């Protein structure tokens, strides 16, 4: 399992997730809500617009995304590092 990057901020993560069909649906204060419909059902996730995102929070987000997209978390981490 590749190591999760420690220097990811909220806006960069939102840009990265747009490659997977996520679009920003709203922003309140320092939290950004994204939605995706590419797997046939709506998936929503909230991203804190922090710099950097705490490692535990980022780990949870990556787990949630890999579960929804049905791809290994390691693939998502590798793409995020690029």
N, CA, C and O atoms as a MOPAC input file, in Angstrom:
PM7 MOZYME 1SCF
protein

 N      0.86000 1    -1.18100 1     0.00000 1
 C      0.00000 1     0.00000 1     0.00000 1
 C      0.90000 1     1.23400 1     0.00000 1
 O      1.74600 1     1.39400 1     0.88000 1
 N      0.71100 1     2.10400 1    -0.99200 1
 C      1.50700 1     3.33200 1    -1.01400 1
 C      1.13900 1     4.26100 1     0.14500 1
 O      0.03300 1     4.22000 1     0.68400 1
 N      2.09400 1     5.08300 1     0.49700 1
 C      1.89600 1     6.02900 1     1.59700 1
 C      1.02100 1     7.19700 1     1.14800 1
 O      1.17900 1     7.72400 1     0.04700 1
 N      0.10000 1     7.58600 1     2.01800 1
 C     -0.78900 1     8.71600 1     1.71400 1
 C      0.02400 1    10.01500 1     1.77900 1
 O      0.74500 1    10.24200 1     2.75000 1
 N     -0.08600 1    10.86300 1     0.75800 1
 C      0.65900 1    12.12500 1     0.79000 1
 C      0.18900 1    13.02200 1     1.93700 1
 O     -0.99300 1    13.04500 1     2.27800 1
 N      1.11200 1    13.74200 1     2.51100 1
 C      0.83200 1    14.55900 1     3.68700 1
 C      0.60600 1    16.03400 1     3.37600 1
 O      0.31600 1    16.82300 1     4.27500 1
 N      0.73900 1    16.40600 1     2.11000 1
 C      0.69200 1    17.83100 1     1.75500 1
 C     -0.48000 1    18.18800 1     0.82900 1
 O     -0.38000 1    19.11800 1     0.02900 1
 N     -1.58200 1    17.45100 1     0.94100 1
 C     -2.73900 1    17.68600 1     0.07600 1
 C     -3.65200 1    18.71900 1     0.72000 1
 O     -4.01300 1    18.59100 1     1.89000 1
 N     -4.03100 1    19.75400 1    -0.05200 1
 C     -4.99300 1    20.72500 1     0.47800 1
 C     -6.35900 1    20.49300 1    -0.16100 1
 O     -6.47500 1    19.76700 1    -1.14900 1
 N     -7.37300 1    21.10400 1     0.39900 1
 C     -8.75200 1    20.87000 1    -0.01800 1
 C     -9.03100 1    21.21700 1    -1.46300 1
 O     -9.69200 1    20.44900 1    -2.16300 1
 N     -8.54200 1    22.35800 1    -1.92600 1
 C     -8.83300 1    22.76200 1    -3.30500 1
 C     -8.13800 1    21.84900 1    -4.31100 1
 O     -8.70500 1    21.55200 1    -5.36300 1
 N     -6.92400 1    21.40100 1    -4.00700 1
 C     -6.22800 1    20.46500 1    -4.89600 1
 C     -6.94700 1    19.12200 1    -4.94500 1
 O     -7.02700 1    18.50100 1    -6.00500 1
 N     -7.47000 1    18.66800 1    -3.80900 1
 C     -8.20500 1    17.41000 1    -3.76900 1
 C     -9.48900 1    17.51500 1    -4.58900 1
 O     -9.86300 1    16.55900 1    -5.26900 1
 N    -10.15900 1    18.64500 1    -4.53600 1
 C    -11.37500 1    18.84500 1    -5.34400 1
 C    -11.05400 1    18.78600 1    -6.82800 1
 O    -11.79500 1    18.17700 1    -7.59900 1
 N     -9.94500 1    19.41900 1    -7.23800 1
 C     -9.53400 1    19.37800 1    -8.64600 1
 C     -9.21500 1    17.94700 1    -9.05500 1
 O     -9.58400 1    17.51600 1   -10.14700 1
 N     -8.53400 1    17.21200 1    -8.19100 1
 C     -8.19100 1    15.82000 1    -8.46500 1
 C     -9.45000 1    14.97000 1    -8.63100 1
 O     -9.52900 1    14.14400 1    -9.54000 1
 N    -10.43000 1    15.17000 1    -7.75600 1
 C    -11.65000 1    14.35800 1    -7.79500 1
 C    -12.51700 1    14.65300 1    -9.01700 1
 O    -13.36900 1    13.84100 1    -9.37900 1
 N    -12.31100 1    15.79700 1    -9.65200 1
 C    -13.07700 1    16.08700 1   -10.86700 1
 C    -12.74400 1    15.08000 1   -11.96700 1
 O    -13.56700 1    14.85700 1   -12.85500 1
 N    -11.55900 1    14.46700 1   -11.92800 1
 C    -11.19600 1    13.42100 1   -12.88800 1
 C    -12.08200 1    12.19600 1   -12.72700 1
 O    -12.24100 1    11.41900 1   -13.66900 1
 N    -12.65800 1    12.01600 1   -11.55200 1
 C    -13.52300 1    10.87300 1   -11.26400 1
 C    -15.00700 1    11.24100 1   -11.32300 1
 O    -15.85100 1    10.49700 1   -10.82400 1
 N    -15.32200 1    12.37100 1   -11.92400 1
 C    -16.71300 1    12.75200 1   -12.12700 1
 C    -17.34100 1    13.53200 1   -10.99600 1
 O    -18.55300 1    13.74800 1   -11.00400 1
 N    -16.56000 1    13.96200 1   -10.02600 1
 C    -17.11200 1    14.75600 1    -8.91500 1
 C    -17.19300 1    16.22000 1    -9.31500 1
 O    -16.28300 1    16.75600 1    -9.94600 1
 N    -18.29400 1    16.85900 1    -8.93900 1
 C    -18.47300 1    18.28700 1    -9.18100 1
 C    -18.84700 1    18.96400 1    -7.86100 1
 O    -19.49300 1    18.36100 1    -7.00400 1
 N    -18.43800 1    20.20200 1    -7.71300 1
 C    -18.74700 1    20.95200 1    -6.49700 1
 C    -20.22000 1    21.33800 1    -6.53600 1
 O    -20.67700 1    21.95800 1    -7.49600 1
 N    -20.96100 1    20.97300 1    -5.49500 1
 C    -22.38200 1    21.31000 1    -5.43000 1
 C    -22.64400 1    22.46300 1    -4.47900 1
 O    -23.63500 1    23.17700 1    -4.63500 1
 N    -21.77900 1    22.65700 1    -3.50100 1
 C    -21.92300 1    23.81300 1    -2.61400 1
 C    -20.66000 1    23.95900 1    -1.77200 1
 O    -19.85200 1    23.03900 1    -1.65000 1
 N    -20.52400 1    25.16500 1    -1.18900 1
 C    -19.43000 1    25.41700 1    -0.25900 1
 C    -19.95900 1    26.26700 1     0.87300 1
 O    -20.58500 1    27.30500 1     0.65600 1
 N    -19.70000 1    25.81600 1     2.06700 1
 C    -20.07100 1    26.57200 1     3.26500 1
 C    -18.82300 1    26.74200 1     4.11000 1
 O    -18.19400 1    25.76900 1     4.52600 1
 N    -18.48400 1    27.97800 1     4.35100 1
 C    -17.32300 1    28.27000 1     5.16800 1
 C    -16.11000 1    27.54500 1     4.59100 1
 O    -15.73600 1    27.79300 1     3.44500 1
 N    -15.49600 1    26.66200 1     5.35900 1
 C    -14.28400 1    25.98800 1     4.88400 1
 C    -14.54300 1    24.54200 1     4.48000 1
 O    -13.61800 1    23.73000 1     4.49500 1
 N    -15.77300 1    24.20300 1     4.12100 1
 C    -16.08900 1    22.84300 1     3.69700 1
 C    -16.74800 1    22.86600 1     2.31400 1
 O    -17.63200 1    23.67800 1     2.04000 1
 N    -16.29600 1    21.96000 1     1.46300 1
 C    -16.76300 1    21.88900 1     0.08500 1
 C    -17.49800 1    20.55700 1    -0.09800 1
 O    -16.96300 1    19.49900 1     0.23200 1
 N    -18.71600 1    20.61500 1    -0.62200 1
 C    -19.50300 1    19.39800 1    -0.88400 1
 C    -19.36900 1    19.04900 1    -2.35700 1
 O    -19.60100 1    19.89200 1    -3.22300 1
 N    -18.99400 1    17.80100 1    -2.64300 1
 C    -18.88400 1    17.31200 1    -4.00800 1
 C    -19.86400 1    16.16900 1    -4.21000 1
 O    -20.17700 1    15.43200 1    -3.27400 1
 N    -20.34600 1    16.02600 1    -5.43900 1
 C    -21.26500 1    14.94000 1    -5.78400 1
 C    -20.81500 1    14.27700 1    -7.07100 1
 O    -20.20700 1    14.90600 1    -7.93700 1
 N    -21.12800 1    12.98100 1    -7.17900 1
 C    -20.84100 1    12.22100 1    -8.38400 1
 C    -21.99700 1    11.27800 1    -8.66200 1
 O    -22.59800 1    10.73800 1    -7.73300 1
 N    -22.31100 1    11.07800 1    -9.93500 1
 C    -23.37000 1    10.15600 1   -10.35100 1
 C    -22.85900 1     9.09500 1   -11.31400 1
 O    -23.67300 1     8.39800 1   -11.92000 1
 N    -21.56800 1     8.94200 1   -11.48100 1
 C    -21.04700 1     8.07800 1   -12.53300 1
 C    -21.28400 1     6.58800 1   -12.28600 1
 O    -21.22200 1     5.80300 1   -13.23200 1
 N    -21.54800 1     6.18100 1   -11.06400 1
 C    -21.76900 1     4.76100 1   -10.77000 1
 C    -23.25700 1     4.41300 1   -10.69700 1
 O    -23.61100 1     3.34000 1   -10.20700 1
 N    -24.12700 1     5.29700 1   -11.17300 1
 C    -25.54400 1     5.01600 1   -11.20600 1
 C    -26.32300 1     5.48900 1    -9.99300 1
 O    -27.55400 1     5.48400 1   -10.00700 1
 N    -25.63000 1     5.89300 1    -8.95400 1
 C    -26.28800 1     6.47500 1    -7.78800 1
 C    -25.46400 1     7.65900 1    -7.32100 1
 O    -24.25800 1     7.72600 1    -7.55800 1
 N    -26.11800 1     8.58200 1    -6.66100 1
 C    -25.43700 1     9.79400 1    -6.21900 1
 C    -24.55900 1     9.49800 1    -5.01000 1
 O    -24.98300 1     8.86200 1    -4.04500 1
 N    -23.32900 1     9.97600 1    -5.09400 1
 C    -22.39500 1     9.87200 1    -3.97400 1
 C    -21.95400 1    11.28300 1    -3.62200 1
 O    -21.48800 1    12.03500 1    -4.47800 1
 N    -22.10800 1    11.62900 1    -2.35500 1
 C    -21.69500 1    12.95900 1    -1.89400 1
 C    -20.58200 1    12.80100 1    -0.86800 1
 O    -20.57300 1    11.87300 1    -0.06000 1
 N    -19.66200 1    13.72500 1    -0.92800 1
 C    -18.56200 1    13.73300 1     0.02900 1
 C    -18.22200 1    15.17900 1     0.36000 1
 O    -18.28600 1    16.05400 1    -0.50400 1
 N    -17.86300 1    15.42200 1     1.60600 1
 C    -17.49800 1    16.76000 1     2.05700 1
 C    -15.99600 1    16.81200 1     2.27200 1
 O    -15.41500 1    15.96900 1     2.95500 1
 N    -15.38300 1    17.82100 1     1.67400 1
 C    -13.93100 1    18.01400 1     1.75100 1
 C    -13.65400 1    19.28600 1     2.55000 1
 O    -14.18300 1    20.34600 1     2.21400 1
 N    -12.82900 1    19.20200 1     3.60600 1
 C    -12.44900 1    20.43900 1     4.29300 1
 C    -11.44900 1    21.21500 1     3.43900 1
 O    -10.49900 1    20.63400 1     2.91400 1
 N    -11.65400 1    22.49800 1     3.30100 1
 C    -10.74800 1    23.33800 1     2.51500 1
 C     -9.61400 1    23.82000 1     3.41300 1
 O     -9.44800 1    25.01600 1     3.65400 1
 N     -8.84300 1    22.85900 1     3.89700 1
 C     -7.72100 1    23.14400 1     4.79700 1
 C     -6.40900 1    22.90400 1     4.05900 1
 O     -6.37200 1    22.21400 1     3.04000 1
 N     -5.34700 1    23.47500 1     4.58300 1
 C     -4.02600 1    23.29500 1     4.00800 1
 C     -3.01700 1    22.96100 1     5.09400 1
 O     -2.61200 1    23.85800 1     5.83300 1
 N     -2.59900 1    21.72200 1     5.22100 1
 C     -3.05400 1    20.52100 1     4.51400 1
 C     -4.24500 1    19.88700 1     5.22700 1
 O     -4.57600 1    20.24500 1     6.35800 1
 N     -4.88400 1    18.93200 1     4.53700 1
 C     -5.95000 1    18.14300 1     5.15200 1
 C     -5.28600 1    17.15400 1     6.10900 1
 O     -4.26700 1    16.55400 1     5.77000 1
 N     -5.85300 1    16.98400 1     7.28900 1
 C     -5.29100 1    16.04100 1     8.25800 1
 C     -5.27900 1    14.64100 1     7.66200 1
 O     -6.17500 1    14.26900 1     6.90400 1
 N     -4.26100 1    13.87400 1     8.00700 1
 C     -4.03800 1    12.56500 1     7.39900 1
 C     -5.19600 1    11.60000 1     7.66200 1
 O     -5.55200 1    10.82300 1     6.77600 1
 N     -5.78000 1    11.63200 1     8.83600 1
 C     -6.90600 1    10.75500 1     9.14500 1
 C     -8.12800 1    11.09700 1     8.32100 1
 O     -8.84300 1    10.20600 1     7.86200 1
 N     -8.37000 1    12.38400 1     8.13300 1
 C     -9.49400 1    12.84800 1     7.31800 1
 C     -9.28200 1    12.45800 1     5.86600 1
 O    -10.20700 1    11.97700 1     5.21100 1
 N     -8.08400 1    12.65900 1     5.35800 1
 C     -7.76600 1    12.30700 1     3.97700 1
 C     -7.89400 1    10.79700 1     3.77400 1
 O     -8.39700 1    10.35600 1     2.74200 1
 N     -7.45100 1    10.01400 1     4.73300 1
 C     -7.56900 1     8.56000 1     4.64700 1
 C     -9.03500 1     8.13900 1     4.54700 1
 O     -9.38000 1     7.28000 1     3.73600 1
 N     -9.89300 1     8.74000 1     5.36600 1
 C    -11.32000 1     8.43500 1     5.32500 1
 C    -11.92200 1     8.79200 1     3.96600 1
 O    -12.69300 1     8.01800 1     3.40000 1
 N    -11.56800 1     9.96100 1     3.45000 1
 C    -12.07700 1    10.41100 1     2.14600 1
 C    -11.64600 1     9.45100 1     1.04500 1
 O    -12.45800 1     9.07000 1     0.20200 1
 N    -10.36900 1     9.05500 1     1.04500 1
 C     -9.86700 1     8.14600 1     0.01500 1
 C    -10.52100 1     6.77300 1     0.10700 1
 O    -10.80200 1     6.15300 1    -0.91900 1
 N    -10.76800 1     6.28800 1     1.33500 1
 C    -11.47500 1     5.01600 1     1.50900 1
 C    -12.88500 1     5.10700 1     0.93100 1
 O    -13.33800 1     4.20400 1     0.22700 1
 N    -13.56700 1     6.20000 1     1.23400 1
 C    -14.93800 1     6.39200 1     0.76700 1
 C    -15.00200 1     6.44100 1    -0.75700 1
 O    -15.89100 1     5.84700 1    -1.36700 1
 N    -14.06600 1     7.14600 1    -1.36200 1
 C    -14.03400 1     7.26700 1    -2.81800 1
 C    -13.71500 1     5.92600 1    -3.47600 1
 O    -14.35200 1     5.55600 1    -4.46300 1
 N    -12.74500 1     5.19900 1    -2.94300 1
 C    -12.39900 1     3.91200 1    -3.54600 1
 C    -13.53400 1     2.90600 1    -3.39600 1
 O    -13.74600 1     2.08100 1    -4.28400 1
 N    -14.27100 1     2.96200 1    -2.28000 1
 C    -15.43300 1     2.08400 1    -2.11400 1
 C    -16.51500 1     2.41200 1    -3.14500 1
 O    -17.09300 1     1.51100 1    -3.75200 1
 N    -16.78200 1     3.68800 1    -3.33800 1
 C    -17.81700 1     4.10600 1    -4.28700 1
 C    -17.44200 1     3.73900 1    -5.72300 1
 O    -18.26800 1     3.21900 1    -6.47200 1
 N    -16.19400 1     4.01200 1    -6.10000 1
 C    -15.75700 1     3.77700 1    -7.47300 1
 C    -15.36800 1     2.32200 1    -7.71900 1
 O    -15.17300 1     1.91500 1    -8.86400 1
 N    -15.25600 1     1.54600 1    -6.65700 1
 C    -14.88200 1     0.12900 1    -6.74700 1
 C    -13.50800 1    -0.04500 1    -7.39700 1
 O    -13.30400 1    -0.92100 1    -8.23800 1
 N    -12.58100 1     0.80800 1    -6.98700 1
 C    -11.19400 1     0.67100 1    -7.41000 1
 C    -10.33000 1     0.61400 1    -6.15200 1
 O    -10.72100 1     1.14300 1    -5.11200 1
 N     -9.17200 1    -0.01400 1    -6.23400 1
 C     -8.30900 1    -0.10400 1    -5.04500 1
 C     -7.85900 1     1.28300 1    -4.56800 1
 O     -7.58000 1     2.17700 1    -5.36700 1
 N     -7.79900 1     1.42700 1    -3.26500 1
 C     -7.36200 1     2.69700 1    -2.66800 1
 C     -5.94000 1     3.04200 1    -3.11900 1
 O     -5.61000 1     4.21500 1    -3.29500 1
 N     -5.10800 1     2.02600 1    -3.30400 1
 C     -3.72300 1     2.26900 1    -3.73000 1
 C     -3.68200 1     2.96200 1    -5.09700 1
 O     -2.81000 1     3.79700 1    -5.33700 1
 N     -4.61700 1     2.62300 1    -5.99300 1
 C     -4.67300 1     3.29500 1    -7.29800 1
 C     -5.02600 1     4.77100 1    -7.14300 1
 O     -4.46100 1     5.62600 1    -7.82600 1
 N     -5.96000 1     5.06400 1    -6.24600 1
 C     -6.36100 1     6.45800 1    -6.00500 1
 C     -5.17900 1     7.24400 1    -5.42400 1
 O     -4.93100 1     8.38200 1    -5.82300 1
 N     -4.45800 1     6.63700 1    -4.48900 1
 C     -3.29600 1     7.30900 1    -3.87400 1
 C     -2.21200 1     7.57700 1    -4.92700 1
 O     -1.63200 1     8.66100 1    -4.96700 1
 N     -1.94800 1     6.58100 1    -5.77500 1
 C     -0.93300 1     6.76800 1    -6.83400 1
 C     -1.31400 1     7.90900 1    -7.76400 1
 O     -0.46200 1     8.72000 1    -8.12600 1
 N     -2.58400 1     7.98500 1    -8.15600 1
 C     -3.05100 1     9.07900 1    -9.01800 1
 C     -2.95200 1    10.43300 1    -8.31500 1
 O     -2.61700 1    11.44400 1    -8.93300 1
 N     -3.24500 1    10.43700 1    -7.02600 1
 C     -3.19200 1    11.68800 1    -6.26300 1
 C     -1.77400 1    12.22000 1    -6.15400 1
 O     -1.57200 1    13.43400 1    -6.12500 1
 N     -0.80200 1    11.34300 1    -6.09400 1
 C      0.60600 1    11.74700 1    -5.98000 1
 C      1.14700 1    12.37400 1    -7.25100 1
 O      2.13300 1    13.11000 1    -7.21000 1
 N      0.50700 1    12.08700 1    -8.38900 1
 C      1.02900 1    12.59000 1    -9.68900 1
 C      0.81900 1    14.08100 1    -9.81500 1
 O      1.18900 1    14.67400 1   -10.82800 1

